[in-house]
Amino acid sequence: MLDSFGRNIEYMRVSVTDRCNLRCKYCMPKDLPFIPHGNILRYEEILRICKAAAKTGVRIVKVTGGEPLVRKGCAGFIRELKSVPGIGHVTLTTNGVFLGQNINILKEANLDCVNISLDTLDAGVYERITGQDCLGTVRQSILKAVESGLRVKINCVPVRGLNETEIVPIASLAGIMPIDIRFIELMPTMMNRNMERVTGREVYERILTAYPDLTPDSTKHGFGPARYYKSAKLMGGIGFINAIGDCFCPECNRIRLTSEGFLKQCLYFGGGLDLRAMLRGGASDSELETALAGVIYNKPGRHQFGGKREGIPGMSGIGG
């Protein structure tokens, strides 16, 4: 359905958990308390919301977390989600640690694409960012995903003084495998307010030194805000998600369901709707659909990152 600005809101990010096996410095500090288990939506509750959302025009769902694969039954949930009438495309965002052992069941569930977070190819830097020595496991997961035939995208968040020297090495993965590499500008949160983003423009200029024939790519790579480029030296594309430096709000097509069941209209703003309260309060399917339609219609026009507010509280329970 269209919101009040005429945007077609057809994409919903669904966080199934706030928990994660890694502690990436820009996302989740070690002492962050987890949401009580009883406050997290059950899979059947998420499916009810997705069915209602599909009735309003949502056709693309990204399953995320925290780390979605730490939640038992995630692959089975994806299989059920794929069978929801109206939902045509389901993807998964993961840090890749548990992906390799779940590849076969995810393929059987007909997952359409997997996005793997990877900020460095250096084992020491990886451990410094995530707190864990898992880089080898993640790289094996990437290979298994590619070999399985799944469409694979790599997400990298460059942070000044942390991994900006890894930009070209990460991009070069698209030269040896048919995968897309996306560079995402650091979104300011209360947990990373002392960190400095590497702008999308700088990332582009660094990659251009290695791939001087980099040119815009009009080929469709997905349903999100990434703007892609191609090079004759690369098997995959290079995408940029520059929410701060190149605001794409006029083309925004998404809403977000948090792990607690709060439907967020915009990553920046706190507005939305407590769907968990509606579900557990006995709301009918038609009441859910009406409520969802109202939230979608009143989605804000654009974020205010870069303004007076320092940032949103955190990402782990929102799903990015």
Secondary structure, 3 states (H helix, E strand, C coil): CECCCCCECCEEEEECCCCCCCCCCCCCCCCCCCCCHHHCCCHHHHHHHHHHHHHHCCCEEEEECCCHHHCCCHHHHHHHHHCCCCCCEEEEEECCCCCHHHHHHHHHCCCCEEEEECCCCCHHHHHHHHCCCCHHHHHHHHHHHHHHCCEEEEEECCECCCCHHHHHHHHHHHHCCCCEEEEECCCCECCCCCCCECCHHHHHHHHHHHCCCCEECCCCCCCCCCEEEECCCCCCCEEEECCCCCCCHHHCCEEEECCCCEEECCCCCCCEEEHHHHHHCCCCHHHHHHHHHHHHHCCCCCCCCCCCCCCECCCCCCCC
